[in-house]
Amino acid sequence: QVQLVESGGGLVQPGGSLRLSCAASGSIFSINVLGWYRQAPGKQRELVATIISGGRINYADSVKGRFTISRDNAKYTVYLQMNSLKPEDTAVYYCFGYGMGSGNDYWGQGTQVTVSS
């Protein structure tokens, strides 16, 4: 089992920045992919960014150039640095992990990000 705990959400004005953190514990050796999804009210869950064990990174087109995903292997933590935030970035952000070998996925509890003046 893998546990994922997010932190760092909150209220920020348009153009501002936030950094989300996701700390992993448990059978972390089984995780090959870490990343972030988000879900806005009334909308489907959207993939935001992923980072794979080999270091390959992918972003949704809507966040390219504004968001940066990174990880600290020593701390078993993945981060999402969000800059130039827009009201349309408002959503609950979920950390997830995926094990390619097992096919299992794991989710954090979600953290609210609200971009508003």
N, CA, C and O atoms as a GROMACS GRO file, in nm:
protein
  468
    1GLN      N    1   0.083  -0.120   0.000
    1GLN     CA    2   0.000   0.000   0.000
    1GLN      C    3   0.086   0.125   0.000
    1GLN      O    4   0.198   0.126   0.052
    2VAL      N    5   0.032   0.229  -0.059
    2VAL     CA    6   0.100   0.358  -0.066
    2VAL      C    7   0.005   0.464  -0.012
    2VAL      O    8  -0.113   0.465  -0.046
    3GLN      N    9   0.057   0.551   0.070
    3GLN     CA   10  -0.022   0.664   0.120
    3GLN      C   11   0.036   0.793   0.062
    3GLN      O   12   0.158   0.812   0.057
    4LEU      N   13  -0.054   0.879   0.019
    4LEU     CA   14  -0.015   1.007  -0.039
    4LEU      C   15  -0.086   1.118   0.037
    4LEU      O   16  -0.208   1.115   0.052
    5VAL      N   17  -0.011   1.216   0.083
    5VAL     CA   18  -0.069   1.325   0.160
    5VAL      C   19  -0.028   1.458   0.098
    5VAL      O   20   0.091   1.491   0.091
    6GLU      N   21  -0.129   1.533   0.051
    6GLU     CA   22  -0.102   1.662  -0.012
    6GLU      C   23  -0.104   1.774   0.090
    6GLU      O   24  -0.164   1.763   0.197
    7SER      N   25  -0.039   1.883   0.054
    7SER     CA   26  -0.045   2.006   0.132
    7SER      C   27  -0.012   2.122   0.040
    7SER      O   28   0.044   2.103  -0.068
    8GLY      N   29  -0.045   2.243   0.084
    8GLY     CA   30  -0.004   2.362   0.011
    8GLY      C   31  -0.112   2.435  -0.064
    8GLY      O   32  -0.085   2.538  -0.124
    9GLY      N   33  -0.234   2.386  -0.062
    9GLY     CA   34  -0.341   2.457  -0.132
    9GLY      C   35  -0.380   2.583  -0.057
    9GLY      O   36  -0.331   2.611   0.052
   10GLY      N   37  -0.471   2.660  -0.118
   10GLY     CA   38  -0.518   2.780  -0.053
   10GLY      C   39  -0.579   2.878  -0.151
   10GLY      O   40  -0.610   2.843  -0.265
   11LEU      N   41  -0.596   2.999  -0.105
   11LEU     CA   42  -0.654   3.108  -0.183
   11LEU      C   43  -0.542   3.200  -0.230
   11LEU      O   44  -0.457   3.241  -0.150
   12VAL      N   45  -0.542   3.232  -0.359
   12VAL     CA   46  -0.439   3.319  -0.414
   12VAL      C   47  -0.502   3.408  -0.519
   12VAL      O   48  -0.600   3.369  -0.583
   13GLN      N   49  -0.448   3.527  -0.536
   13GLN     CA   50  -0.499   3.619  -0.637
   13GLN      C   51  -0.449   3.580  -0.776
   13GLN      O   52  -0.345   3.516  -0.788
   14PRO      N   53  -0.522   3.617  -0.879
   14PRO     CA   54  -0.475   3.591  -1.015
   14PRO      C   55  -0.334   3.648  -1.035
   14PRO      O   56  -0.303   3.759  -0.993
   15GLY      N   57  -0.251   3.568  -1.101
   15GLY     CA   58  -0.111   3.606  -1.121
   15GLY      C   59  -0.019   3.559  -1.011
   15GLY      O   60   0.103   3.569  -1.024
   16GLY      N   61  -0.076   3.509  -0.904
   16GLY     CA   62   0.004   3.463  -0.791
   16GLY      C   63   0.058   3.323  -0.810
   16GLY      O   64   0.041   3.261  -0.915
   17SER      N   65   0.123   3.274  -0.704
   17SER     CA   66   0.187   3.142  -0.707
   17SER      C   67   0.152   3.061  -0.585
   17SER      O   68   0.123   3.115  -0.478
   18LEU      N   69   0.154   2.931  -0.602
   18LEU     CA   70   0.139   2.836  -0.493
   18LEU      C   71   0.228   2.716  -0.523
   18LEU      O   72   0.256   2.686  -0.639
   19ARG      N   73   0.271   2.648  -0.418
   19ARG     CA   74   0.343   2.524  -0.436
   19ARG      C   75   0.272   2.414  -0.359
   19ARG      O   76   0.253   2.425  -0.238
   20LEU      N   77   0.233   2.310  -0.430
   20LEU     CA   78   0.171   2.193  -0.369
   20LEU      C   79   0.278   2.088  -0.343
   20LEU      O   80   0.373   2.072  -0.420
   21SER      N   81   0.260   2.017  -0.233
   21SER     CA   82   0.350   1.908  -0.199
   21SER      C   83   0.269   1.780  -0.180
   21SER      O   84   0.153   1.784  -0.139
   22CYS      N   85   0.332   1.668  -0.210
   22CYS     CA   86   0.267   1.538  -0.192
   22CYS      C   87   0.373   1.443  -0.136
   22CYS      O   88   0.469   1.407  -0.204
   23ALA      N   89   0.354   1.404  -0.011
   23ALA     CA   90   0.448   1.315   0.055
   23ALA      C   91   0.398   1.171   0.045
   23ALA      O   92   0.284   1.141   0.080
   24ALA      N   93   0.484   1.083  -0.004
   24ALA     CA   94   0.449   0.943  -0.022
   24ALA      C   95   0.510   0.859   0.090
   24ALA      O   96   0.621   0.886   0.136
   25SER      N   97   0.437   0.757   0.133
   25SER     CA   98   0.488   0.664   0.232
   25SER      C   99   0.432   0.526   0.202
   25SER      O  100   0.337   0.512   0.124
   26GLY      N  101   0.490   0.425   0.264
   26GLY     CA  102   0.446   0.288   0.239
   26GLY      C  103   0.533   0.223   0.133
   26GLY      O  104   0.655   0.242   0.131
   27SER      N  105   0.472   0.146   0.047
   27SER     CA  106   0.546   0.069  -0.055
   27SER      C  107   0.580   0.157  -0.175
   27SER      O  108   0.538   0.130  -0.287
   28ILE      N  109   0.657   0.260  -0.149
   28ILE     CA  110   0.686   0.360  -0.253
   28ILE      C  111   0.771   0.302  -0.365
   28ILE      O  112   0.772   0.356  -0.475
   29PHE      N  113   0.843   0.192  -0.339
   29PHE     CA  114   0.926   0.133  -0.443
   29PHE      C  115   0.842   0.083  -0.560
   29PHE      O  116   0.894   0.064  -0.670
   30SER      N  117   0.713   0.061  -0.535
   30SER     CA  118   0.625   0.009  -0.640
   30SER      C  119   0.572   0.117  -0.733
   30SER      O  120   0.505   0.087  -0.832
   31ILE      N  121   0.600   0.243  -0.702
   31ILE     CA  122   0.546   0.355  -0.779
   31ILE      C  123   0.643   0.397  -0.888
   31ILE      O  124   0.759   0.427  -0.861
   32ASN      N  125   0.593   0.400  -1.012
   32ASN     CA  126   0.674   0.444  -1.124
   32ASN      C  127   0.637   0.583  -1.174
   32ASN      O  128   0.720   0.656  -1.229
   33VAL      N  129   0.512   0.619  -1.152
   33VAL     CA  130   0.462   0.746  -1.202
   33VAL      C  131   0.401   0.823  -1.085
   33VAL      O  132   0.322   0.768  -1.007
   34LEU      N  133   0.437   0.948  -1.072
   34LEU     CA  134   0.374   1.039  -0.977
   34LEU      C  135   0.322   1.160  -1.052
   34LEU      O  136   0.379   1.201  -1.153
   35GLY      N  137   0.215   1.215  -1.002
   35GLY     CA  138   0.163   1.330  -1.074
   35GLY      C  139   0.048   1.395  -1.004
   35GLY      O  140   0.017   1.365  -0.888
   36TRP      N  141  -0.016   1.485  -1.076
   36TRP     CA  142  -0.127   1.564  -1.023
   36TRP      C  143  -0.242   1.567  -1.123
   36TRP      O  144  -0.223   1.586  -1.243
   37TYR      N  145  -0.361   1.547  -1.068
   37TYR     CA  146  -0.484   1.572  -1.141
   37TYR      C  147  -0.554   1.689  -1.071
   37TYR      O  148  -0.518   1.726  -0.959
   38ARG      N  149  -0.651   1.745  -1.138
   38ARG     CA  150  -0.736   1.845  -1.075
   38ARG      C  151  -0.880   1.828  -1.122
   38ARG      O  152  -0.906   1.777  -1.231
   39GLN      N  153  -0.972   1.872  -1.038
   39GLN     CA  154  -1.113   1.865  -1.072
   39GLN      C  155  -1.182   1.991  -1.026
   39GLN      O  156  -1.186   2.023  -0.907
   40ALA      N  157  -1.236   2.063  -1.123
   40ALA     CA  158  -1.312   2.184  -1.095
   40ALA      C  159  -1.459   2.148  -1.080
   40ALA      O  160  -1.502   2.045  -1.132
   41PRO      N  161  -1.537   2.230  -1.010
   41PRO     CA  162  -1.680   2.201  -0.993
   41PRO      C  163  -1.751   2.182  -1.126
   41PRO      O  164  -1.741   2.267  -1.215
   42GLY      N  165  -1.823   2.073  -1.139
   42GLY     CA  166  -1.899   2.047  -1.260
   42GLY      C  167  -1.819   2.000  -1.379
   42GLY      O  168  -1.872   1.987  -1.489
   43LYS      N  169  -1.689   1.974  -1.358
   43LYS     CA  170  -1.603   1.931  -1.468
   43LYS      C  171  -1.540   1.797  -1.437
   43LYS      O  172  -1.534   1.754  -1.321
   44GLN      N  173  -1.492   1.732  -1.543
   44GLN     CA  174  -1.424   1.604  -1.526
   44GLN      C  175  -1.284   1.626  -1.469
   44GLN      O  176  -1.225   1.733  -1.482
   45ARG      N  177  -1.233   1.521  -1.406
   45ARG     CA  178  -1.096   1.528  -1.354
   45ARG      C  179  -0.999   1.540  -1.471
   45ARG      O  180  -1.012   1.470  -1.572
   46GLU      N  181  -0.902   1.628  -1.456
   46GLU     CA  182  -0.808   1.661  -1.564
   46GLU      C  183  -0.666   1.632  -1.519
   46GLU      O  184  -0.625   1.670  -1.409
   47LEU      N  185  -0.591   1.565  -1.605
   47LEU     CA  186  -0.450   1.540  -1.575
   47LEU      C  187  -0.372   1.671  -1.590
   47LEU      O  188  -0.383   1.739  -1.692
   48VAL      N  189  -0.294   1.706  -1.489
   48VAL     CA  190  -0.218   1.830  -1.490
   48VAL      C  191  -0.073   1.806  -1.528
   48VAL      O  192  -0.020   1.871  -1.619
   49ALA      N  193  -0.007   1.713  -1.459
   49ALA     CA  194   0.134   1.689  -1.484
   49ALA      C  195   0.173   1.553  -1.428
   49ALA      O  196   0.116   1.505  -1.330
   50THR      N  197   0.271   1.490  -1.493
   50THR     CA  198   0.324   1.363  -1.445
   50THR      C  199   0.476   1.363  -1.453
   50THR      O  200   0.535   1.432  -1.536
   51ILE      N  201   0.536   1.285  -1.365
   51ILE     CA  202   0.681   1.265  -1.369
   51ILE      C  203   0.704   1.115  -1.350
   51ILE      O  204   0.655   1.055  -1.254
   52ILE      N  205   0.781   1.057  -1.442
   52ILE     CA  206   0.804   0.913  -1.442
   52ILE      C  207   0.940   0.886  -1.380
   52ILE      O  208   1.026   0.974  -1.374
   53SER      N  209   0.960   0.764  -1.334
   53SER     CA  210   1.082   0.729  -1.261
   53SER      C  211   1.209   0.769  -1.334
   53SER      O  212   1.305   0.813  -1.270
   54GLY      N  213   1.211   0.755  -1.467
   54GLY     CA  214   1.330   0.790  -1.544
   54GLY      C  215   1.349   0.939  -1.559
   54GLY      O  216   1.451   0.984  -1.611
   55GLY      N  217   1.250   1.017  -1.513
   55GLY     CA  218   1.262   1.162  -1.518
   55GLY      C  219   1.178   1.229  -1.624
   55GLY      O  220   1.172   1.352  -1.630
   56ARG      N  221   1.112   1.149  -1.708
   56ARG     CA  222   1.029   1.209  -1.814
   56ARG      C  223   0.911   1.283  -1.751
   56ARG      O  224   0.847   1.233  -1.659
   57ILE      N  225   0.885   1.402  -1.803
   57ILE     CA  226   0.780   1.489  -1.749
   57ILE      C  227   0.682   1.526  -1.859
   57ILE      O  228   0.721   1.550  -1.973
   58ASN      N  229   0.555   1.529  -1.823
   58ASN     CA  230   0.452   1.572  -1.916
   58ASN      C  231   0.358   1.671  -1.846
   58ASN      O  232   0.334   1.662  -1.726
   59TYR      N  233   0.308   1.766  -1.925
   59TYR     CA  234   0.215   1.867  -1.874
   59TYR      C  235   0.094   1.876  -1.965
   59TYR      O  236   0.101   1.850  -2.085
   60ALA      N  237  -0.019   1.911  -1.904
   60ALA     CA  238  -0.135   1.948  -1.983
   60ALA      C  239  -0.104   2.079  -2.055
   60ALA      O  240  -0.030   2.164  -2.004
   61ASP      N  241  -0.159   2.094  -2.173
   61ASP     CA  242  -0.134   2.216  -2.251
   61ASP      C  243  -0.175   2.341  -2.174
   61ASP      O  244  -0.113   2.447  -2.189
   62SER      N  245  -0.278   2.329  -2.093
   62SER     CA  246  -0.333   2.444  -2.022
   62SER      C  247  -0.239   2.498  -1.914
   62SER      O  248  -0.258   2.610  -1.867
   63VAL      N  249  -0.138   2.420  -1.875
   63VAL     CA  250  -0.048   2.465  -1.768
   63VAL      C  251   0.097   2.477  -1.812
   63VAL      O  252   0.182   2.522  -1.735
   64LYS      N  253   0.127   2.438  -1.934
   64LYS     CA  254   0.265   2.445  -1.984
   64LYS      C  255   0.318   2.587  -1.974
   64LYS      O  256   0.251   2.684  -2.011
   65GLY      N  257   0.440   2.598  -1.924
   65GLY     CA  258   0.503   2.728  -1.909
   65GLY      C  259   0.468   2.799  -1.780
   65GLY      O  260   0.529   2.900  -1.746
   66ARG      N  261   0.369   2.747  -1.707
   66ARG     CA  262   0.328   2.809  -1.581
   66ARG      C  263   0.350   2.717  -1.461
   66ARG      O  264   0.385   2.763  -1.352
   67PHE      N  265   0.331   2.589  -1.480
   67PHE     CA  266   0.345   2.491  -1.372
   67PHE      C  267   0.472   2.409  -1.392
   67PHE      O  268   0.514   2.383  -1.505
   68THR      N  269   0.532   2.369  -1.280
   68THR     CA  270   0.650   2.284  -1.283
   68THR      C  271   0.635   2.172  -1.183
   68THR      O  272   0.613   2.197  -1.064
   69ILE      N  273   0.649   2.048  -1.230
   69ILE     CA  274   0.645   1.933  -1.142
   69ILE      C  275   0.789   1.890  -1.114
   69ILE      O  276   0.874   1.893  -1.202
   70SER      N  277   0.813   1.850  -0.990
   70SER     CA  278   0.947   1.804  -0.953
   70SER      C  279   0.933   1.705  -0.839
   70SER      O  280   0.825   1.692  -0.780
   71ARG      N  281   1.040   1.636  -0.807
   71ARG     CA  282   1.035   1.541  -0.696
   71ARG      C  283   1.167   1.542  -0.620
   71ARG      O  284   1.273   1.572  -0.675
   72ASP      N  285   1.156   1.508  -0.495
   72ASP     CA  286   1.272   1.493  -0.408
   72ASP      C  287   1.273   1.348  -0.365
   72ASP      O  288   1.195   1.307  -0.279
   73ASN      N  289   1.361   1.269  -0.426
   73ASN     CA  290   1.361   1.126  -0.397
   73ASN      C  291   1.399   1.096  -0.253
   73ASN      O  292   1.352   0.998  -0.195
   74ALA      N  293   1.483   1.179  -0.195
   74ALA     CA  294   1.525   1.156  -0.057
   74ALA      C  295   1.409   1.174   0.040
   74ALA      O  296   1.403   1.109   0.144
   75LYS      N  297   1.318   1.263   0.005
   75LYS     CA  298   1.203   1.291   0.092
   75LYS      C  299   1.076   1.220   0.045
   75LYS      O  300   0.971   1.233   0.107
   76TYR      N  301   1.086   1.144  -0.066
   76TYR     CA  302   0.970   1.076  -0.122
   76TYR      C  303   0.854   1.174  -0.141
   76TYR      O  304   0.740   1.145  -0.106
   77THR      N  305   0.886   1.289  -0.196
   77THR     CA  306   0.787   1.395  -0.211
   77THR      C  307   0.788   1.447  -0.355
   77THR      O  308   0.893   1.461  -0.418
   78VAL      N  309   0.668   1.475  -0.406
   78VAL     CA  310   0.655   1.536  -0.538
   78VAL      C  311   0.591   1.673  -0.519
   78VAL      O  312   0.503   1.690  -0.434
   79TYR      N  313   0.635   1.769  -0.598
   79TYR     CA  314   0.589   1.906  -0.585
   79TYR      C  315   0.524   1.953  -0.715
   79TYR      O  316   0.555   1.904  -0.823
   80LEU      N  317   0.435   2.049  -0.701
   80LEU     CA  318   0.380   2.117  -0.817
   80LEU      C  319   0.389   2.267  -0.789
   80LEU      O  320   0.313   2.322  -0.710
   81GLN      N  321   0.483   2.332  -0.856
   81GLN     CA  322   0.497   2.476  -0.846
   81GLN      C  323   0.406   2.541  -0.949
   81GLN      O  324   0.419   2.517  -1.069
   82MET      N  325   0.315   2.623  -0.902
   82MET     CA  326   0.216   2.685  -0.989
   82MET      C  327   0.236   2.835  -0.989
   82MET      O  328   0.220   2.901  -0.887
   83ASN      N  329   0.271   2.890  -1.105
   83ASN     CA  330   0.293   3.033  -1.121
   83ASN      C  331   0.191   3.091  -1.218
   83ASN      O  332   0.125   3.018  -1.292
   84SER      N  333   0.179   3.221  -1.216
   84SER     CA  334   0.086   3.292  -1.305
   84SER      C  335  -0.052   3.229  -1.301
   84SER      O  336  -0.112   3.201  -1.405
   85LEU      N  337  -0.101   3.206  -1.182
   85LEU     CA  338  -0.229   3.136  -1.166
   85LEU      C  339  -0.345   3.218  -1.221
   85LEU      O  340  -0.347   3.340  -1.214
   86LYS      N  341  -0.440   3.145  -1.276
   86LYS     CA  342  -0.559   3.204  -1.337
   86LYS      C  343  -0.683   3.154  -1.264
   86LYS      O  344  -0.678   3.048  -1.201
   87PRO      N  345  -0.793   3.227  -1.271
   87PRO     CA  346  -0.916   3.178  -1.208
   87PRO      C  347  -0.956   3.038  -1.256
   87PRO      O  348  -1.012   2.960  -1.179
   88GLU      N  349  -0.928   3.008  -1.381
   88GLU     CA  350  -0.963   2.875  -1.434
   88GLU      C  351  -0.877   2.762  -1.379
   88GLU      O  352  -0.903   2.645  -1.407
   89ASP      N  353  -0.774   2.796  -1.301
   89ASP     CA  354  -0.695   2.694  -1.232
   89ASP      C  355  -0.761   2.650  -1.101
   89ASP      O  356  -0.715   2.557  -1.036
   90THR      N  357  -0.868   2.718  -1.064
   90THR     CA  358  -0.939   2.683  -0.941
   90THR      C  359  -0.994   2.541  -0.950
   90THR      O  360  -1.067   2.508  -1.043
   91ALA      N  361  -0.957   2.460  -0.853
   91ALA     CA  362  -0.997   2.319  -0.854
   91ALA      C  363  -0.946   2.252  -0.727
   91ALA      O  364  -0.867   2.309  -0.652
   92VAL      N  365  -0.992   2.130  -0.706
   92VAL     CA  366  -0.929   2.043  -0.606
   92VAL      C  367  -0.817   1.968  -0.679
   92VAL      O  368  -0.840   1.905  -0.782
   93TYR      N  369  -0.699   1.974  -0.624
   93TYR     CA  370  -0.582   1.911  -0.684
   93TYR      C  371  -0.551   1.782  -0.609
   93TYR      O  372  -0.541   1.780  -0.487
   94TYR      N  373  -0.536   1.674  -0.686
   94TYR     CA  374  -0.512   1.542  -0.630
   94TYR      C  375  -0.375   1.491  -0.673
   94TYR      O  376  -0.339   1.496  -0.791
   95CYS      N  377  -0.301   1.444  -0.578
   95CYS     CA  378  -0.177   1.374  -0.607
   95CYS      C  379  -0.210   1.228  -0.637
   95CYS      O  380  -0.298   1.170  -0.573
   96PHE      N  381  -0.140   1.169  -0.732
   96PHE     CA  382  -0.161   1.027  -0.757
   96PHE      C  383  -0.029   0.957  -0.785
   96PHE      O  384   0.070   1.019  -0.825
   97GLY      N  385  -0.030   0.829  -0.762
   97GLY     CA  386   0.085   0.745  -0.792
   97GLY      C  387   0.038   0.620  -0.865
   97GLY      O  388  -0.072   0.570  -0.841
   98TYR      N  389   0.120   0.570  -0.953
   98TYR     CA  390   0.082   0.454  -1.035
   98TYR      C  391   0.200   0.359  -1.046
   98TYR      O  392   0.313   0.400  -1.073
   99GLY      N  393   0.172   0.233  -1.025
   99GLY     CA  394   0.272   0.129  -1.038
   99GLY      C  395   0.252   0.054  -1.169
   99GLY      O  396   0.150  -0.013  -1.188
  100MET      N  397   0.348   0.064  -1.258
  100MET     CA  398   0.334   0.000  -1.388
  100MET      C  399   0.330  -0.152  -1.374
  100MET      O  400   0.261  -0.220  -1.450
  101GLY      N  401   0.404  -0.205  -1.278
  101GLY     CA  402   0.409  -0.350  -1.262
  101GLY      C  403   0.280  -0.407  -1.207
  101GLY      O  404   0.232  -0.510  -1.254
  102SER      N  405   0.223  -0.341  -1.109
  102SER     CA  406   0.103  -0.390  -1.044
  102SER      C  407  -0.024  -0.342  -1.110
  102SER      O  408  -0.129  -0.406  -1.100
  103GLY      N  409  -0.015  -0.229  -1.178
  103GLY     CA  410  -0.134  -0.168  -1.233
  103GLY      C  411  -0.218  -0.096  -1.129
  103GLY      O  412  -0.331  -0.055  -1.157
  104ASN      N  413  -0.164  -0.082  -1.009
  104ASN     CA  414  -0.238  -0.015  -0.902
  104ASN      C  415  -0.216   0.136  -0.906
  104ASN      O  416  -0.109   0.184  -0.942
  105ASP      N  417  -0.321   0.208  -0.870
  105ASP     CA  418  -0.307   0.352  -0.857
  105ASP      C  419  -0.347   0.395  -0.716
  105ASP      O  420  -0.429   0.331  -0.650
  106TYR      N  421  -0.289   0.503  -0.674
  106TYR     CA  422  -0.308   0.553  -0.538
  106TYR      C  423  -0.336   0.703  -0.546
  106TYR      O  424  -0.284   0.773  -0.632
  107TRP      N  425  -0.420   0.749  -0.452
  107TRP     CA  426  -0.463   0.888  -0.456
  107TRP      C  427  -0.451   0.954  -0.320
  107TRP      O  428  -0.470   0.891  -0.216
  108GLY      N  429  -0.419   1.082  -0.324
  108GLY     CA  430  -0.425   1.161  -0.202
  108GLY      C  431  -0.567   1.210  -0.179
  108GLY      O  432  -0.657   1.183  -0.258
  109GLN      N  433  -0.586   1.281  -0.070
  109GLN     CA  434  -0.720   1.326  -0.030
  109GLN      C  435  -0.764   1.451  -0.104
  109GLN      O  436  -0.882   1.486  -0.101
  110GLY      N  437  -0.672   1.518  -0.170
  110GLY     CA  438  -0.706   1.639  -0.245
  110GLY      C  439  -0.681   1.764  -0.163
  110GLY      O  440  -0.696   1.764  -0.041
  111THR      N  441  -0.643   1.871  -0.232
  111THR     CA  442  -0.623   2.000  -0.167
  111THR      C  443  -0.684   2.109  -0.256
  111THR      O  444  -0.663   2.110  -0.378
  112GLN      N  445  -0.758   2.198  -0.195
  112GLN     CA  446  -0.830   2.301  -0.270
  112GLN      C  447  -0.737   2.415  -0.308
  112GLN      O  448  -0.662   2.466  -0.225
  113VAL      N  449  -0.743   2.454  -0.435
  113VAL     CA  450  -0.674   2.572  -0.485
  113VAL      C  451  -0.780   2.666  -0.541
  113VAL      O  452  -0.855   2.628  -0.631
  114THR      N  453  -0.785   2.787  -0.489
  114THR     CA  454  -0.881   2.886  -0.536
  114THR      C  455  -0.806   3.010  -0.581
  114THR      O  456  -0.728   3.069  -0.506
  115VAL      N  457  -0.830   3.048  -0.705
  115VAL     CA  458  -0.767   3.167  -0.762
  115VAL      C  459  -0.875   3.271  -0.783
  115VAL      O  460  -0.961   3.257  -0.870
  116SER      N  461  -0.869   3.376  -0.703
  116SER     CA  462  -0.975   3.476  -0.706
  116SER      C  463  -0.925   3.606  -0.647
  116SER      O  464  -0.842   3.607  -0.556
  117SER      N  465  -0.978   3.716  -0.700
  117SER     CA  466  -0.944   3.847  -0.645
  117SER      C  467  -1.047   3.888  -0.541
  117SER      O  468  -1.036   3.995  -0.482
   0.00000   0.00000   0.00000
